[in-house]
Amino acid sequence: MKKIIFSVLGLLIAQLAIGQIKVKVIGKVTGDTEGHNKVYLYNRMAKDSAEIKNGHFEINFEDKKVGSRAISIEYDHAKRRMYTPLVLFYDQSGTINVEFDIVKGLSSGKVSGLASATSFYQYTEAKIKVFRESMRLTQEKYGADAMKTGNAQFETAKAYKEQLFVHLNDSLLNVFVKPNASVSPVFIQSQETTLPLERLEYYYNKLSDKVKKSEESQTLHAKIQGQKNAYIGATVKNFELPDALGKLRSFNEFKGKYILLDFWASWCSPCRASFPRIREVYSKIKDKDFIVINISIDQNKDAWLKAVKEESNPWPQLYDDRKVSYSLFNVNAVPTSYLIDPSGKIIMKEIGFEPKGGGAMEKKLEELFKVKF
C-alpha cells in the first residue's frame, strides 16, 4: 500500500557521530518459513541480509553514527501481506537479540540485549498499548459504536479520545525519557504532533547537556522552534541555503512573488510523483508573479543532486543543510508545501500533493490567479 506522505522521522533516526559502532543482531525464528528464509536489515544508507537456518540468523554491521535499522522478512513479501518493520535502535557497540514467529509476523517480535534497542522496543510496544487504551476507555464511556462516523456522539467521543491520548502519551514520556539516554530525544520527537508545545519543551529541557548536543536533540529543538515560527499569517524569516551549484540563495531574493515552497526528498516517491503535475501548474502561472522553490531534506547530498538532474524541474533547487525545514517550517512529513504571499507571509500549508490534480493547494492557486488547471 502506498502512502501519500513519507514521515520525516521515517525509519532512519537522525544520527550523531561518536566513533565506530559494531552491532551484532542475533535472531531466533519459530514457524515454517516455507523456504522464504531471507531476513533484511536496512536503513536509507545501508542494507544487509542473512538466511534463516535452523530457526536462527545473524547479521553483523558497523556504523560510525548512532542510528536505527529496520528488519523486514522475505516471507512477508512472498505472502504479499501488510507488515510494520521491526526497528532496532543502537547508540553503542553490542548485541541485539530478536525473536519472532514467521507466521505471526514481525508484530510478534521481541527485542532484548543492547539497552537502547530494548528501550526503543519497549517504548514502541507501550505506544501501541496507549492507543488501544484510549480507544477502550472511550468506548467504555460512550459505547462501542461511538467512534463510528454518523454516530450522534461521534464528535464528543472523538474529542474525549484525543484528550485521553494526549494525557496517556504524556505519562508515557514521563516514564521513558531519561536525561542521559541518547534515545530520549527520539521518544520526545515521536510525540511532536501529539503533545502541546509546552510539554515538548518540558521534556527537551529534562535532557542532559551531553544529550542535547546530539544530532537528534538538535533536530528536536529545531522542530520546537518550527512550531513557533510556522503558522498561517506568520512572516517567514530570511534564510540562506545552497543551490545545486553550491551557491547560497537567500529567501528574500524571491519575495515580491507568490512562492510555493515545496519540501521533498530524493527517496520520497510521492514527492517525485507530484512533480509532473506541479510542472503543469507552474507552466500556466509562472508569468504571473509566481515561483516554485524546492527544498530537499535529503541527508545524502549526492542522491539529491542525482534526483535534481533526473527531474529537471525549471525552478530553484535548494538543499537544507541548516535544518530550516524544521526550525522555520515545522516539516514533519514530505511532501509538504507552503504558499507564501509577496510580502513573505504564510497563507497556506498542505501535506501531500495530489499528482492527478484537484488538491486544496491547486484550488487556492486557481482562486488567486483566476485560472483553471
C-alpha positions as CSV (number, residue, x, y, z in Angstrom):
1,M,0.0,0.0,0.0
2,K,1.4,3.4,-1.0
3,K,1.2,6.3,1.4
4,I,0.7,9.9,0.3
5,I,3.4,11.2,2.6
6,F,6.7,10.0,4.0
7,S,7.4,10.6,7.6
8,V,10.5,12.7,8.2
9,L,11.3,10.6,11.2
10,G,10.7,7.6,9.0
11,L,12.9,4.5,9.5
12,L,16.2,6.4,9.8
13,I,16.8,8.1,13.1
14,A,18.9,11.2,12.7
15,Q,22.4,10.4,13.7
16,L,25.3,11.5,15.8
17,A,28.9,10.8,15.0
18,I,30.6,9.1,18.0
19,G,33.1,6.7,16.5
20,Q,32.7,3.2,15.0
21,I,29.8,1.2,16.4
22,K,29.8,-2.6,15.9
23,V,26.4,-4.3,16.3
24,K,25.6,-8.0,16.2
25,V,21.9,-8.9,15.6
26,I,21.1,-12.5,16.7
27,G,17.7,-13.7,15.6
28,K,15.6,-16.7,16.7
29,V,12.7,-17.5,14.4
30,T,9.9,-20.0,15.0
31,G,7.4,-21.3,12.5
32,D,7.6,-22.7,8.9
33,T,9.3,-20.3,6.6
34,E,8.2,-22.3,3.5
35,G,11.5,-21.7,2.0
36,H,11.3,-17.9,2.3
37,N,14.4,-17.6,4.5
38,K,15.8,-14.1,3.8
39,V,15.9,-11.5,6.6
40,Y,16.8,-7.9,5.7
41,L,18.3,-5.2,8.0
42,Y,18.3,-1.8,6.5
43,N,18.0,2.0,6.6
44,R,18.3,4.6,3.9
45,M,22.1,4.3,3.9
46,A,22.7,0.6,4.1
47,K,21.1,-2.8,3.6
48,D,22.3,-6.2,4.9
49,S,20.7,-9.6,4.8
50,A,21.0,-13.1,6.2
51,E,19.5,-16.6,5.8
52,I,17.3,-18.2,8.5
53,K,18.9,-21.6,9.1
54,N,17.5,-24.0,11.7
55,G,15.5,-21.2,13.2
56,H,18.4,-18.7,13.6
57,F,20.1,-15.9,11.8
58,E,22.9,-13.5,12.5
59,I,23.8,-10.1,11.0
60,N,26.9,-8.1,11.9
61,F,27.3,-4.5,10.8
62,E,29.3,-1.3,11.6
63,D,28.2,2.3,11.7
64,K,30.0,5.5,12.5
65,K,26.9,7.0,14.0
66,V,24.0,6.4,16.4
67,G,21.0,5.4,14.4
68,S,18.5,2.6,13.6
69,R,17.9,-0.2,11.2
70,A,14.6,-1.9,10.4
71,I,14.1,-5.7,10.0
72,S,11.9,-7.0,7.2
73,I,11.4,-10.6,6.0
74,E,11.1,-12.3,2.7
75,Y,8.2,-14.3,4.0
76,D,6.0,-11.1,4.2
77,H,7.0,-10.1,0.6
78,A,6.3,-13.6,-0.7
79,K,2.8,-13.7,1.0
80,R,2.1,-10.1,-0.1
81,R,0.9,-9.3,3.4
82,M,1.0,-5.9,5.1
83,Y,3.6,-5.5,7.8
84,T,5.3,-3.0,10.0
85,P,9.1,-3.3,10.1
86,L,10.7,-4.1,13.4
87,V,13.0,-1.1,14.2
88,L,16.3,-1.6,16.1
89,F,17.9,1.5,17.7
90,Y,21.6,1.5,18.6
91,D,23.8,4.0,20.3
92,Q,26.9,1.9,21.0
93,S,28.5,-1.4,20.2
94,G,26.8,-4.5,21.4
95,T,24.4,-7.4,20.7
96,I,20.7,-7.1,19.9
97,N,18.6,-10.2,20.3
98,V,15.5,-10.6,18.2
99,E,12.7,-13.2,18.4
100,F,9.6,-13.6,16.2
101,D,7.2,-16.1,14.8
102,I,7.5,-16.2,11.0
103,V,3.7,-16.9,10.5
104,K,2.5,-14.3,13.1
105,G,4.9,-11.8,11.6
106,L,7.2,-9.1,12.9
107,S,4.4,-7.8,15.2
108,S,5.2,-10.8,17.3
109,G,8.8,-9.7,17.6
110,K,10.6,-9.2,20.9
111,V,13.9,-7.3,21.3
112,S,16.5,-7.7,24.1
113,G,20.2,-7.2,24.7
114,L,21.6,-3.7,23.9
115,A,19.9,-1.3,26.4
116,S,19.0,1.4,23.8
117,A,17.5,-1.2,21.5
118,T,15.5,-2.7,24.3
119,S,14.2,0.7,25.5
120,F,13.2,1.6,22.0
121,Y,11.3,-1.7,21.6
122,Q,9.6,-1.3,25.0
123,Y,8.6,2.3,24.1
124,T,7.1,1.2,20.8
125,E,5.1,-1.5,22.4
126,A,3.9,0.9,25.1
127,K,2.7,3.4,22.4
128,I,0.5,0.7,20.9
129,K,-1.0,0.0,24.3
130,V,-1.7,3.7,24.8
131,F,-3.7,3.8,21.5
132,R,-5.7,0.7,22.5
133,E,-6.3,2.0,26.0
134,S,-7.6,5.4,24.8
135,M,-10.0,3.6,22.5
136,R,-11.1,1.2,25.2
137,L,-11.8,3.9,27.7
138,T,-13.7,6.0,25.1
139,Q,-15.9,3.0,24.2
140,E,-16.4,2.3,27.8
141,K,-17.7,5.8,28.4
142,Y,-19.7,6.4,25.2
143,G,-20.5,3.0,23.8
144,A,-18.9,0.5,21.4
145,D,-20.2,2.4,18.3
146,A,-19.4,5.9,19.5
147,M,-16.3,6.3,17.3
148,K,-18.2,5.3,14.1
149,T,-18.9,8.1,11.7
150,G,-22.5,9.1,11.8
151,N,-23.0,8.3,15.5
152,A,-24.7,11.1,17.4
153,Q,-21.9,11.2,19.9
154,F,-19.0,10.8,17.4
155,E,-17.6,14.3,17.8
156,T,-17.9,14.2,21.6
157,A,-16.3,10.8,21.8
158,K,-13.6,11.7,19.4
159,A,-12.6,14.8,21.5
160,Y,-12.6,12.7,24.6
161,K,-10.4,10.1,23.0
162,E,-7.9,12.7,21.8
163,Q,-7.7,14.2,25.2
164,L,-7.0,10.8,26.7
165,F,-4.5,10.1,24.0
166,V,-2.5,13.3,24.9
167,H,-2.7,12.5,28.6
168,L,-1.5,8.9,28.2
169,N,1.3,9.7,25.9
170,D,2.5,12.5,28.2
171,S,2.5,9.9,31.0
172,L,4.5,7.6,28.7
173,L,7.2,10.1,28.1
174,N,7.4,10.8,31.8
175,V,8.4,7.1,32.2
176,F,10.7,6.6,29.2
177,V,12.6,10.0,28.9
178,K,15.8,9.7,30.8
179,P,18.1,12.7,30.9
180,N,21.3,10.8,29.9
181,A,19.8,8.4,27.4
182,S,20.6,9.0,23.8
183,V,17.3,7.5,22.7
184,S,15.3,10.0,24.8
185,P,15.0,12.8,22.1
186,V,13.8,10.1,19.7
187,F,10.9,9.4,22.1
188,I,10.1,13.1,22.5
189,Q,10.2,13.7,18.8
190,S,7.7,10.8,18.2
191,Q,5.1,12.8,20.2
192,E,5.7,16.1,18.4
193,T,2.3,16.1,16.7
194,T,0.5,14.8,19.8
195,L,1.7,16.9,22.8
196,P,1.3,20.6,23.3
197,L,4.4,22.7,22.6
198,E,5.0,23.5,26.3
199,R,5.1,19.8,27.1
200,L,7.6,19.1,24.3
201,E,9.8,21.9,25.7
202,Y,9.4,20.5,29.2
203,Y,10.8,17.1,28.1
204,Y,13.5,18.7,26.0
205,N,14.7,20.7,29.0
206,K,15.0,17.5,31.0
207,L,17.7,16.2,28.7
208,S,21.3,16.5,29.9
209,D,23.7,18.9,28.3
210,K,25.6,16.0,26.7
211,V,22.4,14.5,25.1
212,K,21.3,18.0,23.9
213,K,24.5,18.1,21.8
214,S,23.3,15.1,19.8
215,E,22.0,15.4,16.3
216,E,18.6,14.1,17.2
217,S,18.3,16.6,20.1
218,Q,19.3,19.5,17.8
219,T,16.6,18.3,15.4
220,L,14.1,18.2,18.2
221,H,15.0,21.7,19.3
222,A,14.7,23.0,15.7
223,K,11.2,21.4,15.4
224,I,10.1,23.1,18.6
225,Q,11.3,26.4,17.1
226,G,9.4,25.5,13.9
227,Q,6.2,25.2,15.8
228,K,6.7,28.7,17.0
229,N,7.6,30.1,13.5
230,A,5.3,28.2,11.1
231,Y,1.7,29.2,11.3
232,I,-0.8,30.8,8.9
233,G,-0.1,34.6,8.9
234,A,3.5,34.3,10.1
235,T,6.1,36.2,8.2
236,V,8.9,33.9,7.0
237,K,12.3,34.8,8.4
238,N,15.0,35.2,5.9
239,F,17.3,32.2,5.4
240,E,20.0,31.1,3.1
241,L,20.5,27.6,1.6
242,P,22.9,26.3,-1.2
243,D,21.6,25.5,-4.6
244,A,22.7,22.6,-6.8
245,L,25.8,24.6,-7.8
246,G,26.7,25.3,-4.2
247,K,25.7,29.0,-4.4
248,L,23.9,30.4,-1.4
249,R,20.4,31.6,-2.2
250,S,18.5,34.0,0.1
251,F,14.8,33.6,0.6
252,N,14.5,37.4,0.5
253,E,15.6,37.5,-3.2
254,F,12.3,35.7,-4.1
255,K,10.0,38.0,-2.2
256,G,7.6,40.1,-4.2
257,K,6.0,37.0,-5.8
258,Y,3.7,34.3,-4.6
259,I,6.0,31.4,-3.6
260,L,5.2,27.7,-3.5
261,L,7.8,26.3,-1.1
262,D,7.8,22.6,-1.7
263,F,9.8,20.3,0.7
264,W,10.8,16.9,-0.7
265,A,13.5,14.2,-0.7
266,S,15.0,12.0,-3.4
267,W,13.8,8.9,-1.6
268,C,10.2,10.2,-1.4
269,S,8.2,8.5,-4.2
270,P,5.0,10.6,-3.6
271,C,7.1,13.8,-3.8
272,R,8.5,12.8,-7.2
273,A,5.2,11.5,-8.4
274,S,3.8,15.0,-7.8
275,F,6.4,16.9,-9.9
276,P,4.8,16.4,-13.3
277,R,1.5,17.9,-12.0
278,I,3.4,20.8,-10.3
279,R,5.2,21.5,-13.6
280,E,1.8,21.7,-15.3
281,V,0.5,24.2,-12.7
282,Y,3.8,26.2,-12.9
283,S,3.7,26.5,-16.7
284,K,0.3,28.2,-16.5
285,I,1.1,30.8,-13.9
286,K,4.9,31.3,-14.0
287,D,4.4,34.6,-15.7
288,K,2.0,35.9,-13.1
289,D,4.4,36.7,-10.2
290,F,4.6,33.1,-9.1
291,I,7.5,30.8,-8.4
292,V,8.1,27.4,-7.1
293,I,11.1,26.6,-4.9
294,N,12.1,23.0,-4.0
295,I,13.9,22.4,-0.7
296,S,15.4,19.0,-0.2
297,I,15.6,17.4,3.3
298,D,18.0,14.6,1.9
299,Q,20.8,13.6,4.2
300,N,22.6,12.2,1.2
301,K,23.7,15.2,-1.0
302,D,24.8,13.0,-3.9
303,A,21.4,11.3,-4.0
304,W,19.7,14.8,-4.0
305,L,21.9,16.0,-6.9
306,K,21.2,12.9,-8.9
307,A,17.4,13.4,-8.4
308,V,17.6,17.1,-9.3
309,K,19.2,16.1,-12.6
310,E,16.7,13.4,-13.3
311,E,13.7,15.6,-12.5
312,S,14.9,18.8,-14.3
313,N,12.4,21.0,-12.6
314,P,12.5,24.5,-14.0
315,W,12.7,26.3,-10.7
316,P,15.3,26.8,-7.9
317,Q,16.6,23.7,-6.1
318,L,17.9,24.3,-2.6
319,Y,19.5,21.8,-0.1
320,D,18.5,22.1,3.5
321,D,21.8,21.6,5.3
322,R,20.8,24.0,8.1
323,K,17.5,22.4,9.4
324,V,15.3,25.3,8.2
325,S,12.7,22.7,7.2
326,Y,12.4,22.1,11.0
327,S,13.3,25.4,12.6
328,L,11.3,27.7,10.3
329,F,8.6,25.4,8.8
330,N,8.0,22.5,11.2
331,V,8.1,20.0,8.4
332,N,7.1,16.6,9.8
333,A,6.5,14.7,6.5
334,V,7.2,15.1,2.8
335,P,5.9,16.3,0.5
336,T,4.9,19.4,2.5
337,S,4.3,22.7,0.7
338,Y,3.7,26.3,1.9
339,L,2.1,29.1,-0.1
340,I,3.7,32.4,0.7
341,D,2.4,35.8,-0.4
342,P,4.5,38.6,-2.0
343,S,5.1,40.2,1.5
344,G,6.5,36.9,2.8
345,K,3.5,35.8,4.9
346,I,2.4,32.2,5.0
347,I,-1.1,31.9,3.7
348,M,-1.5,28.1,3.4
349,K,0.1,24.8,4.2
350,E,-0.5,21.4,2.6
351,I,0.9,18.0,3.4
352,G,0.9,15.8,0.3
353,F,0.2,16.9,-3.2
354,E,-2.4,15.2,-5.4
355,P,-0.5,14.1,-8.6
356,K,-3.7,13.9,-10.5
357,G,-4.7,17.4,-9.6
358,G,-7.6,18.9,-7.7
359,G,-5.9,19.3,-4.3
360,A,-6.5,22.1,-1.9
361,M,-3.3,23.9,-2.9
362,E,-4.3,23.9,-6.5
363,K,-7.7,25.3,-5.7
364,K,-6.1,28.1,-3.7
365,L,-3.8,28.9,-6.7
366,E,-6.8,28.9,-9.0
367,E,-8.6,31.4,-6.7
368,L,-5.6,33.7,-6.5
369,F,-4.7,33.7,-10.2
370,K,-8.2,33.3,-11.7
371,V,-7.2,30.3,-13.8
372,K,-8.3,26.7,-14.1
373,F,-5.7,23.9,-14.1
